[in-house]
Amino acid sequence: ELQPDAVIYLQAIMKVTTERSEQGDYITNEGIGARNAEIAELADDQKIFFLDVNPLICDETGGMVASYTYDGVHLKAQYIPIWLDFLKEHADYLPEFMRRKIVTCSHVYDTGGKK
C-alpha cells in the first residue's frame, strides 16, 4: 500500500548439511523444505518473486555441500559469491544502488555497477 510499485524478492532458507540435518533437533532439511514451500506460495511471479539458491549449494543428498560450510549451517565466506551471483542473475529488478553494492550479513560486496 505504501510502495505500490515495489518488487519483492523472497529468498529460500538455505539447507544445512545432511549430517547437521540428521542431528535430531529443530534444524532439519525436511523442515527447511516445508518452510520454503510455504514461502514460495507467497510469490506471484509478477511483483513478488521466490529465489532459491539451494540447487547451487546442495549435494546429491539434498543437503548443503559439507565443504561449503564451517558449522553445517552457514556458508564459508569463500562460497558467498555463489549466493551473490545467483541473486544478481535472478533479481532482475534491482535498483541501481543495489546493483553496485549488495549487503549480506556484515560484508559489503561491491559489484562495480554490474547487475
C-alpha positions, 0 to 999 in steps of 0.5 A: 500500500505504501510502495505500490510499485515495489518488487519483492524478492523472497529468498529460500532458507538455505539447507544445512548439511545432511549430517547437521540435518540428521542431528535430531533437533529443530534444524532439519532439511525436511523442515527447511523444505516445508518452510520454503514451500510455504514461502514460495506460495507467497510469490506471484511471479509478477511483483513478488518473486521466490529465489532459491539458491539451494540447487547451487549449494546442495549435494546429491543428498539434498543437503548443503555441500559439507565443504561449503560450510564451517558449522553445517549451517552457514556458508564459508565466506569463500562460497558467498559469491555463489549466493551473490551471483545467483541473486544478481542473475535472478533479481532482475529488478534491482535498483541501481544502488543495489546493483553496485553494492549488495549487503549480506550479513556484515560484508559489503560486496561491491559489484562495480555497477554490474547487475 
